[in-house]
Amino acid sequence: MTLVDLTRRVESDMPTYPGDPPVSVESHAEFDTDGYRVSRLELGTHTGTHVDAPAHTEPDGATLDAFSVEDFRVTTRLVDCRDAGANGLVSPDAIPTNLDPTTDCLVFRTGWEAEWGTDRMADHPALAPETGRWCAERGLAVGIDALSPDPTGGDDVPVHHAVLGAGRFIVENLRGLDALPTDRPFELFVLPLRVDADGAPARVVAEV
């Protein structure tokens, strides 16, 4: 088995969802003056590769503390939807028909990880509302290699409401999906910071 890191590096001035807090990683103490090193982090709960908890969009939704560590180990299948194109919507037809019954999560590969930090970043493909409902009805968590499974900048987030409303979680801004198998499930480990909040940056690793 091989471990594949699917996580964006947290660094100053990294891209964020429009309107989210900027990210800063700065020195607080240095060896020359203090004899040790400490850094100060300033970031939002939805920085970089991160987990959305139901509390992100649902008024009575659970925060991250409601999930056990076992909840963040999920049997996952990759959905290749790179043909959706800029601002396209991914229909349920893109989901493989031979899903293993143990599948807990679908990761959608839009190809938009290549647009990280570019002017086209917010023009990513998104899931159609019915695709979000399809996942929610089957109790599946959702991951994506883009800013959001909903169109960025819109007033409505039906996929968030469907998946988070069903008590599952969403993982955004994944990278390195080309290393994942397309024809079989794999184990995904989603490890957010242990903070009782609406979301948190996470280290996301696949075992393939």
DAWOSUL-V258150 format. One record per pair of residues at least 12 apart in sequence whose ideal C-beta (glycine too) atoms are under 8 Angstrom apart, sorted by sequence separation. I is the first residue (numbers start at 1). J is the second residue. D is the distance in Angstrom with one decimal. If there is no record, write none. Layout:
BEGIN
<<I & J & D> <I & J & D>>
END
This chain:
BEGIN
<<11 & 23 & 7.0> <12 & 24 & 5.2> <27 & 39 & 6.0> <28 & 40 & 4.4> <112 & 124 & 4.0> <148 & 160 & 7.6> <190 & 202 & 5.5> <191 & 203 & 4.9> <10 & 23 & 6.6> <12 & 25 & 5.0> <26 & 39 & 6.6> <27 & 40 & 7.4> <51 & 64 & 6.9> <53 & 66 & 7.6> <81 & 94 & 4.6> <112 & 125 & 6.7> <191 & 204 & 7.3> <11 & 25 & 5.8> <12 & 26 & 7.2> <25 & 39 & 5.8> <26 & 40 & 5.1> <53 & 67 & 7.3> <80 & 94 & 7.7> <94 & 108 & 7.9> <110 & 124 & 5.8> <149 & 163 & 7.5> <189 & 203 & 8.0> <190 & 204 & 5.2> <191 & 205 & 7.7> <10 & 25 & 6.7> <25 & 40 & 7.6> <79 & 94 & 5.7> <110 & 125 & 4.4> <127 & 142 & 7.4> <189 & 204 & 7.0> <24 & 40 & 7.5> <25 & 41 & 5.8> <26 & 42 & 7.8> <79 & 95 & 5.6> <188 & 204 & 6.9> <189 & 205 & 4.8> <24 & 41 & 7.3> <79 & 96 & 7.0> <127 & 144 & 7.7> <132 & 149 & 6.8> <142 & 159 & 7.2> <188 & 205 & 7.6> <189 & 206 & 7.6> <24 & 42 & 4.2> <90 & 108 & 6.3> <132 & 150 & 7.9> <188 & 206 & 5.3> <189 & 207 & 7.1> <23 & 42 & 6.9> <24 & 43 & 7.4> <77 & 96 & 6.3> <108 & 127 & 6.7> <171 & 190 & 5.7> <187 & 206 & 7.0> <188 & 207 & 7.8> <22 & 42 & 7.6> <23 & 43 & 4.6> <90 & 110 & 7.5> <126 & 146 & 7.5> <186 & 206 & 5.4> <187 & 207 & 4.3> <21 & 42 & 7.2> <23 & 44 & 7.8> <51 & 72 & 7.8> <125 & 146 & 7.0> <142 & 163 & 5.2> <149 & 170 & 6.2> <169 & 190 & 7.4> <186 & 207 & 6.3> <21 & 43 & 6.5> <77 & 99 & 5.9> <124 & 146 & 3.6> <126 & 148 & 6.8> <127 & 149 & 4.6> <141 & 163 & 7.1> <186 & 208 & 4.7> <21 & 44 & 4.0> <77 & 100 & 7.2> <124 & 147 & 6.1> <126 & 149 & 6.0> <127 & 150 & 7.2> <140 & 163 & 7.6> <149 & 172 & 7.5> <20 & 44 & 4.8> <23 & 47 & 5.6> <124 & 148 & 7.7> <126 & 150 & 5.4> <148 & 172 & 6.0> <23 & 48 & 7.6> <75 & 100 & 7.0> <122 & 147 & 6.4> <126 & 151 & 4.6> <133 & 158 & 7.9> <147 & 172 & 6.3> <20 & 46 & 5.9> <21 & 47 & 7.8> <77 & 103 & 5.3> <84 & 110 & 6.2> <121 & 147 & 6.6> <126 & 152 & 7.8> <132 & 158 & 5.8> <136 & 162 & 4.0> <142 & 168 & 7.3> <144 & 170 & 7.7> <146 & 172 & 7.1> <147 & 173 & 6.6> <180 & 206 & 5.8> <20 & 47 & 7.4> <75 & 102 & 4.9> <76 & 103 & 7.1> <79 & 106 & 5.4> <81 & 108 & 5.5> <82 & 109 & 6.2> <132 & 159 & 3.3> <135 & 162 & 7.0> <136 & 163 & 5.2> <139 & 166 & 6.6> <141 & 168 & 4.5> <143 & 170 & 7.2> <144 & 171 & 7.3> <146 & 173 & 7.3> <179 & 206 & 7.6> <181 & 208 & 5.9> <16 & 44 & 6.9> <75 & 103 & 5.5> <76 & 104 & 6.9> <77 & 105 & 7.6> <78 & 106 & 7.9> <79 & 107 & 6.8> <81 & 109 & 6.5> <82 & 110 & 6.2> <124 & 152 & 6.7> <131 & 159 & 7.1> <132 & 160 & 7.7> <135 & 163 & 5.7> <140 & 168 & 6.5> <141 & 169 & 5.1> <142 & 170 & 5.0> <143 & 171 & 3.9> <144 & 172 & 5.9> <145 & 173 & 7.3> <180 & 208 & 6.2> <17 & 46 & 6.1> <75 & 104 & 5.0> <76 & 105 & 4.3> <77 & 106 & 5.8> <78 & 107 & 5.3> <79 & 108 & 4.8> <80 & 109 & 5.1> <81 & 110 & 5.8> <82 & 111 & 3.9> <106 & 135 & 6.1> <123 & 152 & 7.9> <129 & 158 & 4.0> <132 & 161 & 7.7> <133 & 162 & 4.9> <136 & 165 & 6.8> <137 & 166 & 7.7> <139 & 168 & 6.5> <141 & 170 & 6.9> <142 & 171 & 7.3> <143 & 172 & 7.6> <145 & 174 & 4.6> <179 & 208 & 7.0> <16 & 46 & 7.8> <74 & 104 & 3.8> <75 & 105 & 7.1> <76 & 106 & 7.1> <77 & 107 & 7.4> <79 & 109 & 6.6> <122 & 152 & 4.3> <129 & 159 & 6.6> <132 & 162 & 3.8> <136 & 166 & 3.9> <141 & 171 & 7.3> <144 & 174 & 6.6> <145 & 175 & 6.4> <174 & 204 & 6.3> <10 & 41 & 7.5> <16 & 47 & 6.5> <74 & 105 & 4.0> <76 & 107 & 5.6> <78 & 109 & 5.8> <122 & 153 & 6.1> <132 & 163 & 5.8> <143 & 174 & 5.5> <171 & 202 & 6.9> <113 & 145 & 4.2> <127 & 159 & 4.8> <136 & 168 & 7.0> <145 & 177 & 5.4> <10 & 43 & 6.8> <14 & 47 & 7.5> <112 & 145 & 5.8> <113 & 146 & 7.5> <126 & 159 & 7.2> <129 & 162 & 7.3> <135 & 168 & 7.7> <171 & 204 & 6.1> <14 & 48 & 6.3> <86 & 120 & 6.7> <106 & 140 & 5.5> <108 & 142 & 7.1> <110 & 144 & 6.6> <111 & 145 & 7.4> <112 & 146 & 4.2> <90 & 125 & 5.9> <104 & 139 & 7.7> <105 & 140 & 5.9> <106 & 141 & 7.7> <107 & 142 & 7.8> <108 & 143 & 7.0> <110 & 145 & 5.8> <87 & 123 & 5.3> <89 & 125 & 7.0> <90 & 126 & 7.0> <92 & 128 & 7.5> <95 & 131 & 7.4> <104 & 140 & 6.5> <105 & 141 & 4.1> <106 & 142 & 5.9> <107 & 143 & 3.9> <108 & 144 & 4.7> <109 & 145 & 5.9> <110 & 146 & 5.3> <10 & 47 & 6.3> <86 & 123 & 4.5> <87 & 124 & 7.7> <88 & 125 & 4.4> <89 & 126 & 6.0> <90 & 127 & 5.0> <91 & 128 & 5.1> <94 & 131 & 7.6> <103 & 140 & 6.8> <104 & 141 & 6.2> <105 & 142 & 6.9> <106 & 143 & 7.2> <107 & 144 & 7.1> <108 & 145 & 7.4> <10 & 48 & 5.2> <86 & 124 & 7.5> <87 & 125 & 7.0> <88 & 126 & 7.7> <89 & 127 & 7.0> <90 & 128 & 6.1> <92 & 130 & 6.0> <105 & 143 & 6.3> <107 & 145 & 7.8> <9 & 48 & 7.3> <86 & 125 & 7.2> <87 & 126 & 7.7> <89 & 128 & 4.2> <91 & 130 & 7.0> <92 & 131 & 5.0> <95 & 134 & 7.1> <8 & 48 & 4.1> <85 & 125 & 6.5> <91 & 131 & 6.1> <7 & 48 & 7.4> <8 & 49 & 4.6> <84 & 125 & 3.6> <90 & 131 & 5.7> <108 & 149 & 7.0> <7 & 49 & 4.5> <89 & 131 & 7.9> <92 & 134 & 4.6> <6 & 49 & 6.9> <81 & 125 & 6.4> <143 & 188 & 7.3> <143 & 190 & 7.9> <116 & 173 & 7.7> <116 & 175 & 7.3> <113 & 174 & 7.0> <143 & 204 & 7.7> <113 & 175 & 4.7> <113 & 176 & 7.5> <87 & 151 & 6.9> <107 & 171 & 7.6> <113 & 177 & 6.8> <74 & 141 & 5.8> <76 & 143 & 7.3> <107 & 174 & 6.6> <109 & 177 & 4.5> <107 & 177 & 6.7> <109 & 180 & 7.8> <107 & 180 & 7.3> <107 & 188 & 7.2> <103 & 185 & 6.0> <102 & 185 & 7.1> <105 & 188 & 6.0> <100 & 185 & 5.0> <72 & 169 & 7.9> <71 & 169 & 7.9> <78 & 177 & 6.6> <57 & 157 & 6.0> <15 & 116 & 6.2> <15 & 117 & 4.9> <67 & 169 & 7.1> <78 & 180 & 4.9> <80 & 182 & 5.6> <14 & 117 & 7.8> <57 & 160 & 4.5> <58 & 161 & 7.2> <61 & 164 & 5.8> <78 & 181 & 6.8> <18 & 122 & 6.7> <56 & 160 & 6.9> <57 & 161 & 5.9> <61 & 165 & 7.3> <78 & 182 & 5.4> <62 & 167 & 6.6> <15 & 121 & 6.2> <58 & 164 & 5.4> <61 & 167 & 7.8> <57 & 164 & 5.3> <58 & 165 & 5.5> <77 & 184 & 7.9> <8 & 116 & 7.4> <52 & 160 & 6.8> <56 & 164 & 6.2> <57 & 165 & 7.8> <77 & 185 & 5.1> <78 & 186 & 7.8> <76 & 185 & 6.2> <77 & 186 & 7.9> <54 & 164 & 4.2> <75 & 185 & 5.1> <76 & 186 & 5.8> <53 & 164 & 7.3> <54 & 165 & 7.0> <75 & 186 & 7.7> <76 & 187 & 7.1> <52 & 164 & 6.3> <75 & 187 & 6.3> <76 & 188 & 4.1> <54 & 167 & 5.9> <74 & 187 & 7.6> <75 & 188 & 7.7> <54 & 168 & 7.8> <56 & 170 & 8.0> <73 & 187 & 6.6> <74 & 188 & 5.1> <54 & 169 & 7.4> <73 & 188 & 7.4> <53 & 169 & 6.1> <73 & 189 & 5.6> <74 & 190 & 6.9> <52 & 169 & 6.2> <72 & 189 & 6.7> <73 & 190 & 7.8> <51 & 169 & 5.3> <52 & 170 & 4.1> <72 & 190 & 4.4> <51 & 170 & 7.2> <52 & 171 & 7.7> <72 & 191 & 6.1> <51 & 171 & 5.7> <52 & 172 & 6.7> <72 & 192 & 7.2> <50 & 171 & 7.3> <49 & 171 & 7.1> <50 & 172 & 6.0> <69 & 191 & 7.9> <49 & 172 & 7.2> <50 & 173 & 6.7> <49 & 173 & 4.7> <48 & 173 & 5.7> <49 & 174 & 6.0> <46 & 172 & 7.3> <49 & 175 & 7.1> <64 & 192 & 5.8> <65 & 194 & 7.9> <17 & 147 & 5.4> <64 & 194 & 7.5> <76 & 206 & 7.3> <17 & 148 & 7.0> <64 & 195 & 6.4> <65 & 196 & 4.0> <64 & 196 & 6.2> <63 & 196 & 5.0> <64 & 197 & 6.0> <18 & 152 & 6.7> <63 & 197 & 5.9> <64 & 198 & 7.8> <17 & 152 & 6.9> <18 & 153 & 6.2> <63 & 198 & 6.4> <64 & 199 & 7.1> <64 & 200 & 5.9> <51 & 190 & 6.0> <51 & 192 & 4.3> <50 & 192 & 7.0> <55 & 197 & 7.5> <56 & 198 & 4.3> <55 & 198 & 4.3> <56 & 199 & 5.3> <53 & 197 & 7.2> <53 & 198 & 5.5> <52 & 198 & 7.4> <53 & 199 & 5.5> <52 & 199 & 4.8> <51 & 199 & 5.6> <50 & 199 & 5.6> <51 & 200 & 6.0> <45 & 195 & 7.4> <50 & 200 & 6.2> <50 & 201 & 4.8> <51 & 202 & 4.9> <45 & 197 & 5.1> <49 & 201 & 6.7> <50 & 202 & 5.6> <45 & 198 & 5.9> <46 & 199 & 5.1> <48 & 201 & 5.5> <49 & 202 & 6.0> <45 & 199 & 4.5> <47 & 201 & 5.0> <49 & 203 & 7.8> <45 & 200 & 5.4> <49 & 204 & 5.6> <45 & 201 & 7.7> <43 & 201 & 7.0> <8 & 173 & 5.4> <7 & 174 & 7.9> <8 & 175 & 5.7> <6 & 174 & 4.7> <7 & 175 & 7.1> <6 & 175 & 5.8> <6 & 176 & 5.0> <5 & 176 & 6.6> <6 & 177 & 6.9> <4 & 176 & 6.1> <4 & 179 & 4.7> <4 & 180 & 6.8> <10 & 201 & 6.2> <7 & 202 & 7.2> <7 & 203 & 5.2> <7 & 204 & 5.2> <5 & 203 & 7.5> <6 & 204 & 4.5> <7 & 205 & 7.5> <5 & 204 & 7.6> <6 & 205 & 6.7> <5 & 205 & 5.7> <6 & 206 & 5.9> <4 & 205 & 6.7> <3 & 205 & 5.3> <4 & 206 & 4.5> <3 & 206 & 7.3> <4 & 207 & 7.8> <3 & 207 & 5.9> <4 & 208 & 5.9> <2 & 207 & 7.4> <1 & 207 & 5.2> <2 & 208 & 5.6> <1 & 208 & 6.9>>
END
